[in-house]
Amino acid sequence: MSDLTLSPDGKWMWTGTDWIPAPPSSNPAPQSNINLSDSMMSGDMNVEQQGSGQAASSINLTDSSMSGDINITQNFDAENLVKGLSNELKSTFDPNYRYKVPTTGLSKNTVDIVISKIKLDSKILQNFSLDELYDFCKQLFLMGKLNNLEYCIPYLIQRAEESGDVSMICMSKILVSQFYGFRWEFSKSEAYARSAMEIASNNILIAERMKAIYVLSDIFTTQSKDTSDGVSAAEDLIKLEGAKSDALVYAHLLVADSKFGPESESHEIQAFKLAEEIGDLEMMATAVIYAIENETHTLENDIVNSIVNKLELAGYDLLVSFVELLMLAKESSVGRGQMKMNKLLQISKEEKIWEIYVPLLLGHRLANLESLFDSDTFPFDFDAPDYSFLDNTFLDDDLELAMNIAVESNAFQCAGSYIPILLNISLFFFYPLPKHVDRFVSSFTFKDNGYRIIQLIHNSIKGLDRRECAEVYQEINNLIQLAKSEDEWDILGEEGSFANCITLYEKNWIEAHQDAWRFDGINRLKNINY
């Protein structure tokens, strides 16, 4: 039994391929028992236990009467805890794929205790080898423990750069880039990804370069920036004979993200198969998420459920909830989907994972805005407007937080679809948008003819653009013609919320009307002072 690899809590044993319940120990851990049956005592009681987390203790207070406080303190030996984690990390190392995420995770309780020690003394991280430190940080990332990871990443970068190991320097910078990407600190995220890509290119590190390109393209996608260079690089790699599987996974995922329907699906399936051959759980989960989000995906539910089970066993609760939410949305399971979404929102808000929190919160709060135009549901008197039903929708602290983060991060991709309908509401009801909603509608730095039209209308109805409305409308028509000539009209759309914005602006602001409620509404919007 001395050669067995046990988890730090002693409850699991590594077989070489998986964790299984550990057999009973022939030398049971020492026990500390306090029995206060049928006793009476007063004063404070303090029980302190030292050790590495292996000792068992019990306190029996049956039929006892006491006054005062009972304080139980259990002190864990940080060095032994780190050693236990180190052994776990060693057992999953794959020399063929140095950075592979295995299908087993780490003891969550032990991770939490080690992190609490690291916060007090970061020198504890010196007990990890560089590969173990990287794997530990990667585990924190996949667990969604970004607040904890924040303590470790400066030390990871320092150790990697001191080592001179160019591959590890690249992968460490990519991980830090992903950390800042999840936090939507895009300038930092982009800087780390570009640095990793440059180092990988200079040292002909194919897999590291492809992952850096993949991460960089993901940053650009969120900000609605051009990703064509990254897609071209991925397509070139796919055509290259003898490319390593881990590089090809990210190449296929990047190409899949740039396409739709069946074209995207073939790359998603190929990425999953390659990830499965490698045995990398993160890659498999990413491919599954892409496939679920693709409406034409053909991955069998058994495969998806198998990945969910592996994620759950590894302790990647954030990924589990996200995949399950996507599946429930496909099945239109509203009740269970709501529960999963609430859990995701809670975790992502606590950990400041805006990559998940903001799109999810916006989708949850703004998805049904078109129902506001249903006169049966929301009867509205234009002569005596009551905006309480709109205020109930928009005056929400979480919505304000999400909108402000989206604008400050310039994350147009998750915001763009909601902007025309929000402007529609202001135009139709002559509703003064709350400050955070007003900012959300027209404060993105996104160069697109459709968005420029949105900004023109919005600034005109607020009185920021003091030109005559007819002059503004002429500029709008010029932009429409430009969009048509540049084949952008399909993006703008001739129907729906965007077209309604133009129509409402024309009918209520350009054409002459004698209705008092229209003039009152127009003046109400122009007299807003933010």
N, C-alpha and C positions, 0 to 999 in steps of 0.2 A: 504493500500500500504506500510505501515511502516514495515511489516514483510517480504516483498519480498527480495530475494537475487539477487542483480544486479551486473553485471560485473563492474570493475573499470571505464570503459568508459561510463557506464550508458546505453549502447545500447542493452544489452542482459539481460534476466531474467531467473533464474534457476527454473524449474518446479518441481524439485525433481528427474527427470529422464533425462532431456535434457535442453539445452539452446535454448531459443526462443527470437525473437525481443521483446524488452521491450515496454510496453504501454506508451503513452505520459504521462509525469509527470504533476500532478496537480499543482506542484510548480516548474515551469520551472527555470532552472539554470540561474543565473544572466548573463546578456549579456553586453558586452563591445563593443560599436560601435564608430567608428571614421569615420566621413563623410567629405571628402575633395572635394566634387563636385564643379566644376567651381571655384577652388581656385588657388591662386598662393602663394608660400612661398619659403623661402630659409633657409639654415641651416640644422642641423641634427634633426631627429625626433626619439625619443625612446619611445617605448610602452612596459611597463612591467606589466605582469599579474600574480598575485599570486593565488594559489589554489591547488586543488587536481586533477585537470584534468577534472572537471565537468563543469566549466564555458565555455560558448560559446562566441567567440569574432569575430568581423568582421571589416574590414577596407575597406572603399570605396574611391578609388582614381579616380573616373570617371571625365573626362574632367579637370583634374588638371595639373598644371605645377609646378614642384618642382626642387630644386637643393639641393644637400646634401644627406646624407644617411638616410635610414629608418631602424631602428633596433627594432625588435619585440622579446621580451624575455618572455617565459612562464615558470614560476617556479612551480614545482610540489612538493607537500608535501609528502616526502618519507614515513612517517609513515602511512598516509592514503592509499598510493599506496600499501604498504606491507599488510595493513589490508584488502584491497580489494582482493589481491591475496590470503590471508589467508582464507577469506570467500569462495572463489572459491574452494580452496583445501578441506576445511571442507565439502562442499556440495557433494563432490564425494567420501568421505571416506566410505569404506565398512568394517565393523567389522569382517566379515567372511574371507575376504582376504585383510589383512592390506596393502599389497604392490601392490594392483591391479592398473593397468594403465587404467583409465576409457576411455570411447569413446569420451570424451570432453577434449579439451586442455585448455590452458590459453590465455588470451589476449596478443598477440605478442607485441603490442606496449607498454603495461604496463610492460611486462617482460623486454623489452629493457631499459625502463626508470629505473626500479628497479636495473637492472644490472649496469647501469651507476652510480647510487648512491652507490652501493656496492663497486665499484672500488674506490670510494672516501672514503668510510667509511664502513668497513666490519661489524661493530657493528650493522648495520641495520638488519643483519640476526638474531639478538637476538629476533626480533619481531615475528619470526616464532617459533611454537612449533617444537619439534624434528621430528615428523611425517610430518609436513608441510615442513620443511626444506628438508627432504629426497625427498618428492614428487616434490618439486620445482627443486631440482637437477636432478631428474629423467626426468622431463619435458624438462629441458635444454638439457639433453643427447638425448632425442628423437627428439627434434627440430634440432639436429645437431649443437648446439651452444657450441662446446667444448672449444672454447677460453673463453667464459663466465663461463662455468662450472669450468674451472681451478681456478677461484677466490673463488669458493664456497666449493670445496671438502675438503680442509684442515680443514675448520670450521665444516663441516659435520662429519668428522672422530672424531674430538675433542669432539663435542657435544655428539656423540653416545657413545664414550668411557667413558666420564664423567657421562653419565646417568646410566651405568651399565646394560643397556638393551641388553642382548646377541643377541636377534633376530635382533635388529636394528644395532648392531655392525657388525653382519654378512652381512646383506643386504647393509650396507653402504660400507663395504670393497669390496663386489661384484661389486657394482656400480663403485667404484674407479678402480677396476680391469678392468672393461669393458672400462672405459675411457682410461686407459693406453694401453689396447688391441687395441682400435681403432687407437691409436697413434703409435702402433707397438713398444712400450717400453715393451718388453715381460718379462724382468726380474722383473720389478716392477709389471706388471700385474699378473704374476705367483705368486709372493710373497703375494699379497693381496688375491688372490683366495685361495691359500693354507691356509693362516691364517683363512679365513672365513670358509673353509671346516673343519679345525681342531676344531674351536670353536663350529660349528654346530654339529660335531660328538660328542664332549664331553658333549654337552647339549641336545642331542637327538632331534635336530631340523631337521626334515626330509626334508621339502621343501627347507629350506635354504641350507642344505648340497647338495641336488640334483642340485640346481642352481649353487652352487660353482663348483661342478664337471662338469657341462655343460660348464661353462665359461672356466674352466681350460682345458677341452678337445678341446674347440675351439682354444685356444692358441696353443696347441700341433699340431692341424691339420694344422694351418697356417705354422708351422715350420716343417711339415712332420715328427712329432714325434709320437710315439706309443700312441694310445688312448684306448687300449683294457681294461685297468683297469676301466676307466670311463664307457665304454660301458657295461661291466659286472655288474657294480653297478646299471646302469640304467635298465638293463634286470631283475636284482633281484628285483628292486623296482616295476616294472610292474607286476611281479608275486605275489607281496605282496597284500593280501586282505586288504581293508580299507585304502589304501594310499590316501592322499589328492590330489585333482585334480590338484592343482598348481604344486605339486611335479611331478605328472605323466606327465604333459605337457612337462616339460624339459627332463624327462626320455625318452619319445617317440621321441622328437626332436633329442636327442643325438644318439639314436639307428638308427633313420632315416638317420642321417648324416654318419653313418658307413656302410650303405648298398646302393644298387642300384636298380633302376627299381621298380617292383611291391612290393618287400620286403620293400623297403624304403617308398613306397606310403602308405601302410596300417598304418604305424606309423605316417606319416604326417597328414593323414585324422583324426586319433584318437586324435592327438595333437590339431588339429583345433577344433574338436567338444568339447573337454574339455575346451579349451580356450574360446570358444563361450559361454559355460554354465557359466563360471566364469564371463565373460564380460570384459576380459583383452585384450585391443586393441594391446598392444605390443606382447603378445603371439599369438594372431590371425594373426597379420602381419608377424611374424616370420614363422609360419606354412605355410602361403600362399607363402612366398618367397621360402621356401624349396620345396613346391609342384610345383611351376612354374619351378624351376631349374631342377626338375626331369622330364625327357622326357616322362614318362608314366602317368603323373598326370591327375586326372579326376575331379579336382575342377572346378565347373562351372564358366564361366566368370562372371555371375551375382554376385556370391559370392565374387570373386576377386574385381570387380568394387565397390561393397558395402564397402569392407574394404578400398579401395583407397579413396572413398568419406569420410569415417570416419577419415582417416589419414589427409586428406586435411582440413577438418573442425577443426581438433585438432591442425593444424598448423605444422604438422610433414613433412615439405617440402622435406627433404632429403629422407625419407622413401617413400614418394609419387613418387618422381622421379625414385628411384631405382626400385620399383615394376612396374611402367609404362614402364621403359626401358626393364625389363625382358619380359614383355608382348609383347612389340613391336618387340623384338628380335625373339620371338616365331612366330610372324606374318610376319617376314621379312620386316617390315616397315622401310626402310632405312632412309628416310628423317626425319620423326618424331623422330625416334630412335636417329639420330645424334643430334637433338636439345636437347633431354632429356639427352643424354650423356654429351654434352657440359655443361649443367647446373650442372649436378652431379660433373663433373670434377672441375668446378669453385668453387662450395660450399666446396667440400671435400679438395681441395687444400688450400683454405682460412682458413678452420678450422683444417687443418693438420690431416684429417681423412684418414690415409694411408691405412687402411683396405679396403676402397672403391677406393681411388684415384689410388694407385699403380696397382692393378690388372686391373682396367678399362683402365688406360693409356697404360699399356703394351699390353693389348688385342687390343686396338684401333690402336697402332702404329706397332705392330709386327704380327698381325693376317694373313697378306697376304704376308709374306716373301717368300713363295715358288714361288710366281709369278716372283721373281727375276731371276729364272732359265729358264724362258721362253725366248728363243733366239729371238723370233719374237718381243717381247715387249722390251727386253733389249739386243740388239745386242752387243756382246763383242769381242774385238780384244785382244787376249792373248799376241800378240807380242808387242802391244802398249796399255797397259791397261789404261782405263779412269775410275776412281772410283767415278766420280761425282754423278752418280745415287745412289751409295751406301752411299756416304757421305750425300746426301740429306735425306736419310732415318734415319741415325744414329746420325748425328750431330745436335741434337735438345735438347734444354735446359730442356724441360719437360721430355723427355725420359731419359736424364741423371739423373735428380732428382729422377725419379721413380726407375731406376736401382740401383742407389746408396742407396736409402732407403731400397730396397729389400735385397741387400747384407748386409748392416749394421744391419738389423733386422733378417737376416738369414731366410727370408720368402721364403723358397724353393718351397712351394706348388704353388705359383702364378708364379714362374719363370721356373720351371723344364721343362715344355713343349716347351719353346722357346729356351733352351740352345742348343740342338742338331742342330737345323736349323741354329742358329747363327754360330756354329762351321763349319757347312757345307759350309756356305758362305765364310768363311775364307779359307777353304780347296779347294773349287772349284775355286774361283776367285784369290786365293793367295792374299787375301785382308787383310791388316793390320788393325785389328779391332781397332776402337778408344778406348782410355783408359778406359772409363766407360763401354763399351761393353765387352772389354777384361776381365775386373774385374768381370763383371756379369756372364761370361761364367764359370769361374773356381774358384770362391772365396767363395762359400757356404761351410759351414761345414756340409756336408750331407754324411752319410756313406751308400753307396749303390754301388754295383758292376758296374752298368751302369754308374753312375756319376764318379766313379774312372777311368773308361775307357776314358770318356770325358776329364778328367783332364790330364791323361797320354798323350793323343793325342795333346791336346792344349799345354802342357808344352814342348812336343817334337818339334812341328813345330816352336815354338818361340825360341828354343835353350836353354830353362831353364833346360831341362833334356838333359845332354850332352852324354848320352849313344847312341850307334848305334841304328838307327831306327829299325833294325831287332830284336835287343834285347828288345826294348820297345814293338814291335809287338808280341813277344813271351809272354810277360807278359799280354798283352791284350787277347791273346788266352787262357791263363790260367784262367783269370777272366771270360771269356765267358763260359768255361767248368764248373767253380765253380758256376756260375749263373744258368746254366742248371741243375746241380746236386741239387741245393737248390730251384728249381722251381721258379726262378726269371726271366726266359727267356721271359715269357709272358710280363713282365714289360718292359724289354729291347726292345723286338720286333725284329723280323728277317727281317723286311722291314721298309721302311720309313727313316726319317732323321738320326736316331741313326745308323742304319746299313750302311747308305751312308757314315757316318763319317769314319767308319772302312774301308770301301771299298776304299774311296778316299785316306786315309792314306796309304793303301797298294799299290795302283796303282801309286801314285805320289811321295811317300817317300821311299817305300821299293824296288819296282821294278826299274831296271836300265832303264833310258830313255836318248835319245840323244837330245831331244827337248830343244832348248835354252830357250824358254819361261818358261819351267818348272824349270830349274835351276835358272833363274832370279827370278821367283816367290818364290821359296824356300829360296833363299838368302835374298829376300826382307823381308820375314816374320822373319827370324832369326836375321836380323839387326835392328829390332825395339828396341828402347831404351825408356822405360817408366820411 
